[in-house]
Amino acid sequence: MLTHHPPGPDGAPPEQDDGSAPSLSPSPSQSIDESFKERARQILSHSQTVTAGSVHLIGLDEIRKELGDRWASVNERVHVYAERMFKKVLSPRDVWFRYGEDHYIIVFAQADRRSAQLTCSKVMESLHQALLGHADTRRITVKTAVVDVGGGVALDTARLADLLKDAAHGPKGAAAASPPTADGAVPVAEARRPHWTEMPADTITPQHRPKVLFRPVFDVKHKVVSTHCCRTDADTARYLNLMDSFDPEREEAVFDLDMETLSLAVSTYNELYANKFRYAQTIPVHFGTLASSRRRREYIQACRMIPRVLMPFLAFELDGLPAGVPYGRLAEIVAMLRPFARAAMVILNDDAGDLSVYATAGVKGVGLRLDGREDEPRILERVQAFCPGPHKFGMFAYVDGVRNPAELEAAEAAGAAYLSGPIVGEDSEVPEHMKRCTERQLLQRSRRRHHHDTPWG
């Protein structure tokens, strides 16, 4: 089945150059290696600009093996996830297509052999991490078609562990940006907008690299910190805020962030669950992601990969809900998310919200995000006015961004069920173990921490 069909480097897809190319699936009588070599020979001989080292084979066989009996029911969703990643990571001139039941052939337009191998391997690492909760770099391999001394096609198999080792010991500056081509054009590999998680840390500025952190939440009634909500770091939030709210690129950036947040949250919990670590976790998702049919379809497909054992511990937090959202629209979104978590909540940046609509649509809780740039009297006023509202409609209220004892006391007095922010604990890369503590202990711990007084994301 052909899944991606942009023009090849010479203006025609290398897999269909003259109409005489063989089937895209390997023959039942051939091994996948022999079949791939034959297919690579066809691609190399029919395209004038595709060179040896440009044609690569990657497989989902390790993922299939680990999923075991689940593979039959989830394999199409695994392919959807994989193909979405190809679209994000590869350039518009690169070509990829499914080959057989669980393999892909990727043809690079410009990347050199080592760079292409590393790109393929990093894609596989991301897939393993997202789908299995771990990635063994020794088992992740890429097969590359190379021309042997007799003019035939041979295979070079590279392990991700070896590629990473070679990259770490490569010449300084090897990862620097390539110069423009002879006609002044920037190489396609640089012109594309890569997936955030695939962007090397040393080639981008910090504000362009998203980072998902885990923020501890205080349960006011039970006096315990046993919940964590996912939040972006301040640099990522600032980067998104600087983009025009009507810019399609911003919508895609927010969508990518939602997908990365979901993937990281689930893979992190999956690993911790295996180590007998339990906690409640809130996963934010923006209204814009679920309002678009295409983005909603991809997001829900990703949700279907959530292990069933984790679903009772998860809740979705709808962000960016517009004022006046129709009941039917919100009820549809809540209904789509409900099979994958215990609850859906809404977080607001201001005090205005259609609380009766939220409650009728099935929302369980409503949160208020505080802005640390406001003066304290205004913050206290907002908290006191907000918290009683959700209770009137049978929902709980929570407050995010609580900074000091006065805000903590005001939120509790107003009826907030959950609190998060610097006063409770700093964001961390991994959720921490459950802590039972009183408000007094929270304040004592807060005084011992040296957190920066900057607006939270």
N, C-alpha and C positions, 0 to 999 in steps of 0.2 A: 504494500500500500504506500503510495507516494504521499508524504505529509508536508513537505516544504518544497516549493517549486519556483524560486526566484531565478533570474538569469544567471548563468554561470559566468566565470571570468571572461569568456570569449563571446558572451552574448547568448549562449544556449546552455540549457541545463546539461551537465556532463552525463547524466544518466539517460538522456534521450537525445543523442546527437544526430543520428541518421535514421532512426526508426527501426534499426536492426538490433538494438540492445536487448539482451536477454531479460527474463523476468526479474523483478526486484527481489524476489524471494529465492533462497538457495534451493537447489535440487535436493529432494529427499535422500538421494544416493550419495550426496557429497557431504563432507564435514564442513562446518561453518568456515574454517580456515581456508580450505581449498576453494570453496565457493567464493569467499571474499577475494582471494587472489585473482580469480578469473574475472570477477566484477571490477576489481581495481585495474586489471589489464585493459578492460574495455574502456574505462573512464580515461586512463592515461593515453590510450591510443587514439581516442576520438576527439580529445580536446587539445588544442594547440598550446594553451597556457597553463593547464594543470600539470604540475611537476611531481616527480616522485617525492614522497614525504608529505604530500598534501592530502592524501586519502587515508582515512583512519576508520577503525572499527571499534565500537564500544558495545558492551553487553550488559543486560540487566540480570544475567544468570545468577550472580551472587545474591542479589536482592530476591530473586525468585526462590532460590534455595532456602533463604532464611524465612521467607514468608510461608513456605510450605503449603499446606492445604488452603491458606487464604488467597494464594495467587490467583486461582481460578475466578474468584469473585471480585478481586481488586485490580487485576492486571491492566484493564483499560484505563482505570484512574491513574495508575502508575505511569502509563504512557502519556496521559494528558499532562501530568506534572512534569515529566521529562521533557516533553516537547515545548512546554511553556518556557522551561529553562533554556532550551536551545535558542528560542526566539529572542530571549533577553541577552544571552551571552555572545552569540555569534553575530558577525556582521551581515548586512543585507546581501552581500555578494557571496557569502559562504552558502554551501548547499548541504542539506542533510535529509535523510529519508530512512524510514524504518526498513530493516532488512531481516526477514524471517520473523519469528514470534517475539524475540526479546533482544534484538540487536539493532544498532543504527550505524549507517555509514555517514561520515562527515567529510566533506571536501572543502578545504580552506582555499580561499582565493589568493591570500598573500602571506599569511603567517609562515615562518620557517618551521622546519620539522619539530624542533624541540619546544618551541612556543605552542605549536598546535597540540602536541602531545600533552603538555602541561594544562592547556585549556580544557581538553577532553577529560583529563584526569580530575581536574577540579570540579567539573560538572558532575562527574560520578561521585566524588566525595560529598558534594552538596546533596545529591540524591540519597546516598546511603545515610547521611546524617538526618535528613528530613524524614525518611521512610522507616529507618531502622533504629534511629536514636544513637547511632555510632558509625564510625567510618574507619576501617582498618586499611591504612595506606599500603600495607604490604600485599593486600589481596585485590586492590583496585588496579586494573591494567588497561592499557590501550595498545591496539595492534595497528601498526603502520605499514602501508604498502611501500616497499623500496625495490629499486631495480638492481638485480644482481649482476655479476660480471658477465654472464652470458646473455644479458638483455631480457631475461625473464623477470617475473615479479616474485619477491620473497617477502616474508613478514618479519618485522622487528617488534618485539613485545617489550613494552616499558611499564615498570611499576611506578605508582605515584610516589612511594617512599623514596625510590632512587631519583626520580625527577626533582623532588623537593630538595634532596641532598645535593644534587648537581647545581640547582639554582642557588642554593645557599653558598656554594663555593665557587660560583661563576665569577667572571671578571666584574669588578666594580663598575657600576654604570650600565651594565648590560640591559637593565630594564628601563633605561631612559627612553624618552619619546623618540620615535623615528623621525628623520627629517622629511620635508616635503619631497614628493617625487619630481621628476624632471619637468613636468608641466605645471609644477607649483601646487598640485593637489595634495591634500593631507591623506595619508593611507587610510583605507576604509576601516581597518582594525582600530584606528584611533578616532575616526569620525563618528562611529556608532556610540550610542549611549548604553554602556554595559550595565548589567544588573548590579545593584549596590553591593551585594555580598560577593560578587566576583571581581570587584575592583581592588587591586593590590594596595595594601595600606601605605606603601612608600611612594605611590604615584599620584595620590590625591590629597587634597586638603582635608583636615579633620571634619569641617562642617559639611562636607559632601558625603561622608561615610556614616550611614545610620547605625545606631547602636541601641539595642533593646535591653533595658534594664528591668530589674524586679524591685518593686517598691513595697515595703511592709505595710500592713494595714492593721489597725488596732480595733478589736471588737469591744465596744464600750460595755455591753451587757456582761460578757463572759470574762472580761479583763484578760485578754490573750491576744498575742500577735500570731495568727495562724493562717493568714491570707496574704497573698502577694498579687499586686496588679502590675501588668506590664506597662512600661513607660519608655518613651524615647529619651535619649540624653538631650541636654540643653542645646548642643550644637546642631543636632538634627532638627529639633523643633524650630530653632532660629533660621536654619536654611530653608525649611518649608514656608515659614512665615514671610520670608523675604520674596518668595515667588508670588506672582500675580495670582489672586484667587480664581481668576477666570482662565488661566493659562492651562491648556490641555496637558502640558508637560507636568504641571503640579498635580493634576488628577492622577496621572500615571505614577508619579513619584509617591503619592499617598497610597495608591493601590499596591505598589511594590512593597511599601513599608508595612501595610496590613498583612500581606502575604508572608513577609519575613518574620513579622511578630508572631503570627500563627505558627509558622514552622518552628521557630526557636522555642516558643512557649511549650509546644507539644513535645518536641524532641528532648528538651531539658527535663520536662516532667516524666517522660517515658523512661529516661535513664535513672532519675531519682526514685521513681516508683519501683524499679527493679531492685533498688537498694533499700526498700522498705521505708522510704521517706514519703509522708503524706502531708498535703497542705491544700488549701483552696486557692484557685488561681483565676484571675480576671484577665480576659483577652480583649483589648480594644479593637474595634473595627469601625471605620468611618462610613457615614451614610452614603457618601459618593461612591464607595466601593460596591455597596449593595443596591444602589439606585440604578446603576448601569447593568443592563441584562448580560452583556459580555463579561464584565468584571464579576458580577454576582455569580454567574455560572462557574467561573474558575475558582472563586473563593469557596463556594459550596462543595465543589469537587475536592478541594484541599481538605475541607472539614471532614469529608467522608473517610479520610485516612487517619482520623483520630482514633486511637484504640478505645474500645468500649469501656475498659476498666477505668479510663481517665475521665470519662464524660461526667460522672457524678461530682467531680471535683472542680469542674470548669464553669465559668460564667462569661458571657459576652457583654461588652460594654459599648453601646452605640455612641459614637462621637460625631459632632457636627450635624446633629439633627436640626433641620430648618424649622423656624417657627411656622405654625399652621400646617404641619404635615398631616395629610388626611388619615383618618383612622384606618381605612382599608389598606393603605400603603404600609403603615407601620405594623399592622396586624400580620400582613403577609411576610414582612421581614422577620418579625419575632417567631412566626410559625416555621420559617425556613431554618432558623438557628436553634430552635428548641430541641430537635432530635440529638444535637451534639453537645449539650450542656445542661446544667441544672436550672439556669435562669438567664434572662436578658435584662440588662440595666441600661440607663441613659445617663450620660454625664453632660452637664451644661456649663458654658462659659459665663453665662449671665443668669439673672434670676428668673427670666421669663421662660415659661415652659407650659405646654398644654397638658397639665397633669391628668386631667380626666381622660384625655385621649390615650395617654401612656398607660394608665391603669386598665382601661377597657381593652387595649391591644395586648395585654398580657405582660407588660413590663413589671418587674418585681421591685426595683429600687431606682432612685434618682439621686445623682450626685451633683455637687457644686464644686467647680474648679476655681480656687482662689487665685487671684493675681497678686503676687508679692509686691508689685510696684504701687499698689494702692495704699493709702494711709490707713493706719490701724482702725480708727473710728468707722471708716467706710466699710472695712472688711467685717468688723463685728456687727454692724448694722445689716449687712447682706446675709451673714450666717443666721442671725436671729430671725430675719424675715423669711428665709428659705426653708429651713428644716421642718417647721410644722406642716408645710404644704403637702409633701408626699404622704404623710400620715393620714391626712383627711381622706385620701383615696386608697388607703390600704397598702401603700408601698413604704419601704424604709428609705430614710435619707442618709446620705454619707457626704463627707467633706474631704476634698483632696487639696493638699497644699497648706496644711496647718503648720504654723511656724513657731508660735510662742505660747506661753501659758495662758495668756488672755484669750487667744483664739481657741485653744483647747477647751477652756472652761465655758466659753460662749457656745461652742458647738455642742458640748454635752448638755448644757442647760436647755438648749433649743430642741434637743431630742435626736441628734445624729446617732445612728446605730454604728457607723464605722468611720474612722478617721485615718488619714494618711498624710505624710509630709515630713519635713525635717524634724519636727518634734517627736515623731514616732520612730523614724529611722531613715538612714540614707539609702538611696538606690544602690543595688549591688548586681553583679553579673550572674550570681546564682542565688536562689532563694535560701534563706537561713532557716534553722530549725525553729519550731514553735517556742514562744516565750510567754510565760504567764507573768503578768506584771500589773501593778496598779498605776494610776495616773502619776502618783508621786515618784514611782520608780522610772516612769517614762521621762519625767522632767530631769531626774538625776542623770540618767543616761544621756539625755540631750545635752546637758551641760558639759559632759565629758567629751562629747564629740566636737570636733572643730570643723563644722560645715561652713561653706561659703555662703554669704548672704547675697545670693543672686537669684533672679526669678527662675522658678522651676519650669521644666518643659511642660 
